Amino acid sequence: MRVKVACVGGGPAGLYLSILLKRQDPSHDIAVYERDPEGSTYGWGVTYWRGLLDKLHEHDPETVRAVEEHSVRWNDGVAHVRDLTTRHRGDEGHGIGRHRFLELLATRARELGVRLEFERAITPENLPEADLIVAGDGVHSALRTAHADHFGTEAREGRNHYAWLGTTKVFDAFTFGFVETDHGWIWCYGYGFGPDRSTCVIECAPEAWSGLGLDRADEAEGLPLLEKLFADVLDGHSLIGRSGADGSAQWLNFRTLTNRTWSRGNLVLIGDAAHTTHYSIGAGTTLALEDAIALAAALREHTELPQALDRYERQRKAELLSVQSAARYSAQWYENLPRYIHLPPQQMFALLGQRHSPLLPYVPPQLYYRLDKAAGQLEALRRLKRWLGPKIARSAHTRALSERK
């Protein structure tokens, strides 16, 4: 049955959904509406892991080939703590420029007959006529905000401040840099996404942010200070900002967004409009694409829209539970950095890799390190970790809900 779908927002979720729906049935009338000009996307690089490529290959091999061809990859993780450096072998990671990624998705969508309309702002007052309207317009979604009570939208702001920057330093591994100042620690995450650029996210606690004067500095003042602090990690390369029209620095607090329900009539949420997960686990783009895969499958398997949207929501909420838990504990690890930073570098880096664990906040760090090392050899301890982890996670979730009330 031919359907008319309007995807609001030209990000990864909306573009990839349009591709999947056209592949399922070329007769579908699919349009993507983006308020900004084509090619004016924000951000630097996005990161993903090998498993995403395998999953995308099942649904559209053409997209995978193009994305992989324009990505860089790494297998190592490197941590710089003061003047010490440690390197660990890890999973295969990939980085691609956000601009290039969206360009590839847009090209593929056009090839399949999707109509792309840039500089076309869609609001609750001028919704296009369609059988299904997909709100992929991001964390500040206007379509969701207009019905926030219905969706049960909640946003919790993190404690730390962060800035999303670029750099001319090309990292050959996923790189962490931790720098101690008179006002506390400040750190960065860096990864390559092209032959001459990398992403560099800088984060710190409020005390360091204000103590270093970053709360008062505009971008022209703040970038040289950050370049000096991270000179060893950057090898003298420059940082690249994205200042506002007034030259202000782009410091943010991450907002974890959830919604009680994801649909209202023929309107459905996808990607960051539906949920966000802390950037420290590098899963935002992956989750947006997985939303698109699940929604396309639900629309294929159910001819009635309410049943399809219910199936999509139930499936994705269930799949997100473990990812959201990992993101919550990862953010808490950084918010409690002093608990771990004075460990020997090998131990600190090992626990950095374990920051998603629900056990870690409740076990003394050095004891956890020894247990985890032993668990790599003893199956009994591995089973104990698997058994205790969900129990502690459920307890923490219940406690958080009671505190919220």
Salt bridges, closest charged atoms under 4 A:
ASP29 OD2 - ARG2 NH2 3.93
ASP29 OD1 - ARG115 NH1 3.27
GLU38 OE2 - ARG110 NH1 3.03
ASP54 OD1 - ARG50 NE 3.48
ASP60 OD1 - ARG23 NH1 3.40
ASP60 OD1 - ARG108 NH2 2.94
GLU62 OE2 - ARG65 NH2 2.45
GLU68 OE2 - ARG50 NH1 2.91
GLU68 OE2 - ARG73 NH2 3.70
ASP76 OD2 - ARG87 NH1 2.90
ASP76 OD1 - ARG89 NH1 2.89
GLU92 OE2 - ARG50 NH1 3.66
GLU92 OE2 - HIS94 NE2 2.74
GLU103 OE1 - ARG100 NE 2.99
GLU111 OE1 - ARG108 NH1 3.38
GLU117 OE2 - ARG115 NE 3.12
GLU117 OE1 - ARG120 NH1 2.59
GLU154 OE1 - ARG404 NH1 2.81
ASP172 OD1 - ARG87 NH2 3.73
GLU180 OE1 - ARG82 NE 3.16
ASP196 OD2 - ARG197 NH1 3.93
GLU207 OE2 - ARG159 NH2 2.34
ASP215 OD1 - ARG216 NH1 3.04
ASP235 OD2 - LYS169 NZ 2.51
GLU290 OE2 - LYS55 NZ 2.97
GLU290 OE1 - ARG316 NH2 3.66
ASP291 OD2 - HIS275 NE2 2.61
ASP291 OD1 - ARG316 NE 2.56
GLU301 OE2 - ARG300 NH2 3.55
GLU301 OE1 - ARG311 NH1 2.75
ASP310 OD2 - ARG314 NE 2.78
GLU313 OE2 - LYS317 NZ 2.99
GLU319 OE1 - ARG316 NH1 2.53
ASP372 OD1 - LYS385 NZ 2.59
GLU379 OE1 - ARG382 NH2 2.41
GLU379 OE2 - ARG386 NH2 3.03
